[in-house]
Amino acid sequence: MRERKDELMEFVYESTPNILSVKWSDELSVESSRFFQTIVSLFAIIQEKNVANLIIDSGIPAGGVLTEEVIHYFIQHIPGTPLKNIAILESPDYLWDNNLYQVIKLLIASHRLPVAVDLVKDKAAAREFFSPSLFIEKPKPKER
């Protein structure tokens, strides 16, 4: 189900199995105030939909590095979310992917956030990464 699409980003939420996919426009610089506003929107949707699994598709970013404002917002808001897993899809820009992955991993480790993160090839790999939390087995009935 497509939730929102505009010139800056696209959100797709699947209530079952509780996955939010987000993709940014290739023309959007991560250092812009517009990018920061998309981060605010992202966290609002995560809270509203009670999202546990997030797929980030950064596309081919228009440049820049994550600003202190974005990093601080992430630190302040992720502990209050139901997020359990973040999968970052690989893009043609390996350096950007690795930078984003390392920043998120560092924030999670240094602030002891209960979130797992992984850099994956595609959405199928993301779903596989999420699978332990998606398909928790119900206890089998006891035999008599």
URJODA-V315128 format. One record per residue. PSI is psi in radians with two decimals (none if undefined). OMEGA is omega in whole degrees, 0 to 359 (* if undefined). Layout:
# URJODA-V315128
psi = <PSI/PSI>
omega = <OMEGA/OMEGA>
This chain:
# URJODA-V315128
psi = <2.18/2.20/-0.79/2.42/2.25/-2.92/-0.23/-0.69/2.91/2.33/2.37/2.13/2.31/1.93/-0.64/1.87/0.67/0.99/2.30/2.18/2.36/2.38/2.27/2.70/2.45/-0.35/-0.07/2.05/2.36/-0.17/-0.01/2.74/-0.49/-0.68/-0.75/-0.72/-0.58/-0.57/-0.73/-0.79/-0.72/-0.85/-0.57/-0.74/-0.70/-0.77/-0.82/-0.74/-0.06/0.85/2.28/-0.48/2.20/2.26/2.12/2.10/1.72/-0.13/-2.39/1.65/2.60/0.07/3.05/3.08/2.75/2.29/2.81/-0.65/-0.77/-0.80/-0.78/-0.72/-0.75/-0.86/-0.73/-0.53/-0.43/-0.60/-0.47/0.14/2.87/0.14/2.35/-0.57/2.45/2.13/2.20/2.12/2.39/2.48/3.08/-0.25/1.54/-0.69/-0.72/-0.83/-0.84/-0.68/-0.85/-0.79/-0.83/-0.69/-0.83/-0.75/-0.75/-0.76/-0.74/-0.81/-0.82/-0.45/0.16/0.86/2.42/1.00/2.39/2.55/2.54/2.63/2.10/2.79/-0.70/-3.12/-0.56/-0.74/-0.61/-0.77/-0.64/-0.72/-0.68/-0.34/-0.68/-0.62/-0.29/-0.61/1.09/2.13/2.43/2.56/2.44/2.53/2.54/2.46/2.60/none>
omega = <179/181/186/175/174/183/183/184/178/176/172/181/174/183/172/28/176/180/172/175/179/179/179/175/178/182/185/177/180/178/184/176/178/178/178/179/177/177/177/179/180/181/177/179/178/179/184/184/181/187/177/186/184/173/179/175/184/181/176/186/181/176/178/176/179/182/176/180/179/180/180/179/178/182/183/189/183/180/181/181/175/182/176/185/174/176/178/179/177/176/177/181/183/182/178/180/182/178/180/179/182/179/181/179/178/179/180/182/185/180/177/180/183/184/174/179/178/175/187/183/185/183/177/178/177/180/177/177/180/194/178/180/180/188/178/183/175/178/178/178/180/177/180/*>
